[in-house]
Amino acid sequence: MQLSPAHHDERLTAPRSWWGIAVLIGIACALMLLPLGLLPLLTGLVGGTALAGMAVSSYGSARVRVVNGALTAGDARIPVTALGEPEVLDAEESRAWRTYKADVRAFMLMRSYVLTAVRVEITDPADPTPYVYLSTREPQALAAAIRAAKG
């Protein structure tokens, strides 16, 4: 299936190491319950691993999409007509916009494990949000999709 240039779909999945940490949390829960016996130990292992895994999964389930003339990032849905020119940020610029250049009014969908990002100004005068900051592993493709969707 060929995707149009105005289409972009990316899931910001958590890194593999986080899944290993989830297993270690399950082991820690099991060890805490070790003095109570074998059944509580197994319950702690399964329950702790499952809860930690659900936390990792939910944090890594954020999606960034450009489809049908709208940018969807997490819970936000913004028509591309309300967006300015996208700015591709490398790792250094991305860190700067996450820290000392950041505006508290901005919408930011950021993930610490994704080093690159795209920043897009909001051009709608009725919207107090100055810009959208989106972590992405494919900043060039996301910027191109936004440009293509704007026409």
Sequence and secondary structure as in RCSB ss.txt:
>XXXX:A:sequence
MQLSPAHHDERLTAPRSWWGIAVLIGIACALMLLPLGLLPLLTGLVGGTALAGMAVSSYGSARVRVVNGALTAGD
ARIPVTALGEPEVLDAEESRAWRTYKADVRAFMLMRSYVLTAVRVEITDPADPTPYVYLSTREPQALAAAIRAAK
G
>XXXX:A:secstr
    TT EEEE    HHHHHHHHHHHHHHHHHTGGG HHHHHHHHHHHHHHHHHHHHHHTT EEEEETTEEEETT
EEEEGGGEEEEEEE HHHHHHHHTTT  TTSEEE  TT   EEEEEE  TT    EEEEE S HHHHHHHHHHHH
 
